[in-house]
């Protein structure tokens, strides 16, 4: 089969190596490819948060949804995205991936080095270790693995969303037609039936 045959399927399935919320065997698994400098990725992040809250209110105490985040960086479009990805991975090394992830999407307009240190400090991270991880690119292999897994699954731009392994792109081609919570929920319902 050629690459086009796979262009709508997630070829690198979610695993323990990923950053995820929920359980990997949940009935609904959302895999987002994105970066923190991409405005559309921030929009998708906010939609996913609403969907997670919906699932938590409809199915309290049940792990019905799993959200996975993977890096997908286009350096020409988002020149700071690589450094910011390294910052979130440095936070992850100290057990703070999701809090840093949320901070970065909340403050997308403030991603310069000074702000990254400020966010790390607000999370109580060891700043010396955080800065060392970034300066030595300690987590670059992990970031590159995410990007490569995106390419393998046909991702060409960020954001890209997979619902139960099927690709639903919300990237550049859809900028004029942004998705809504209702559209994503409809796609989730279709994926689980």
C-alpha positions, 0 to 999 in steps of 0.5 A: 500500500502506498502512503496515501492509503494510510493518510487518514489513519493513526499509524503510531498508536497511543502508548505509555510513552505519550502525554495523555489524560485518561486511560489509553483504553477509553472508548474515545481516544483523541490524539492531537498533533500541535504546537504552542505557537499555532493559534488554531492549536490553541483553539482546538485545545480549548474545544478539547477542554470543553469536550473533556468537561462534558464527558466528566459531567455526563460520565462522572468518575468514569474514564470515557475519554483519553486525550493525547498530545503530540508535538508537530512543529513547522519551524518556518511557520512557528519559529519559537515552537521548538524552544517552547516544545523543549520547555514543556518537555523539561516541565514533563521531566519534573512531572508537570507536563499538563499544567505547563501545557495548559499555561502555554496555550493560555498564554500563547502571545507570551512564549519568549524565554523569560515567560517560559521561566516565569511559568516554570517558576509558577509551577514550582519547577527546579529552574536550574534543571529546567534551563539546563534541559532546554539549553542542552536540548535534552528532550529533542529526540522525544519531540522529533519522535512525535513529529515523525509519528505525525508524518507517518500518519499523514499529518501535514500541518497543525493542528491535526486531530485523530478520533479513535485512530481516524484523522480529522484535520483542523489545520491550515485548509480549514482556517476559514471553517473552524470546528466547533464543539458540536462538530467534534462531538458529532465526529466522536459519536460517529467514531464510537458507533 
